[in-house]
Amino acid sequence: MSLLTDADEISQIAFGFMGSKALFAALELGIFTHLAQGAMTATELAQASKIHEDRVTTLLTALAGMGLVAVDEDGFSNAPAAQAFLVQGAKYDFSDYLRLQVGRQMYPLMDQLDDALSGNMAEDATASYADWFSDPEEARLYSESQHSGSLGPARQLVKALDLSGKHKMLDLGGGTAAFDITLCKANPDLTATILEFPNVAALGRKYVDKAGLTDRITYLEGNALETPWPQGQDVVMMSYLLSGVPGDTHARLIRQAFEVLNPGGIVLIHDFVVHEDRSGPSLAALWQLQHTAFTPEARSLDAGWLDGALAGAGFAGITVAPLIPEMTMLAQAHKP
């Protein structure tokens, strides 16, 4: 019986890609948004979504098995998590992040994983964010979906930080400024400079303008690995930067943060980070593996190494703690 149980667990892991595709398909077809108003039968949902009833029933059954929808005598309805996070326009909606960035971009790139791990990637493969974002359309799709996915963590970051007395922030690879807009709105004395690829910066300026913060948030176009960083910062932030660059650059980037900070300034590193003993969390580990598919020189970042690298660069008051449970951690430290 134990072996059968183990085999069942292995099967669930192996066929997890089917669940991912079921989620992406449901998001593309607007299933959770249709169900947002209340329970519907398969017949009603087929009419609303213009999908054949047999096919929508099959999809709903899979979603029910995954716990994303509930079933009762009234039909199918959203589970609480789906209602909160997967309905278009909901307060905590990040469906576009899953549908567009993960479903349309990252998931197909996982086909590169075997070659990335073995070191046999083709010359024309996507091998870095710089390669990826040199295409304006790929940069747009990624950045616009990432914006919706970053708003939730940005709100959590505001709750975790005290930025009183801080005036200048440098955000490395800050995308479309979701973190910067949220932090500047919460801290009226704060200004931000975002170092980002040109195709992303062009998109980000539109979000900053819409937020009415063009006088406080500006872009510096370039590559964080190559472009000189402006000095005299009170805050240096790297959100998802280390997971998307070669591992042998991590220590240098942390030292650069120390160099450009004013005394008393703080560094913030938010990323997919696993425990020092590498026992998990599983979601963080899987996200790290996913990045390897298109950044083959990426490194799995663990909390112990991060703590030591910050201390080695001269930082003090170091903390490394979860931000998005089971997925990301936030490292904070200050320059004495």
Secondary structure, DSSP 8 states (H G I E B T S, - for coil): -HHHHHHHHHHHHHTHHHHHHHHHHHHHTTHHHHGGGS-B-HHHHHHHHT--HHHHHHHHHHHHHTTSEEEETTEEEE-HHHHHHSSTT-TT--HHIIIIIIIIIIHHHGGGHHHHHHT---TTS--SHHHHHTSHHHHHHHHHHHHHHHHHHHHHHHHH---TT--EEEEET-TTSHHHHHHHHH-TT-EEEEEE-HHHHHHHHHHHHHTT-TTTEEEEES-TTTS---S-EEEEEEES-GGGS-GGGHHHHHHHHHHHEEEEEEEEEEE--B-TTS---HHHHHHHHHHHTT-TT----BHHHHHHHHHHHT-EEEEEEESSTTT-EEEEEE--
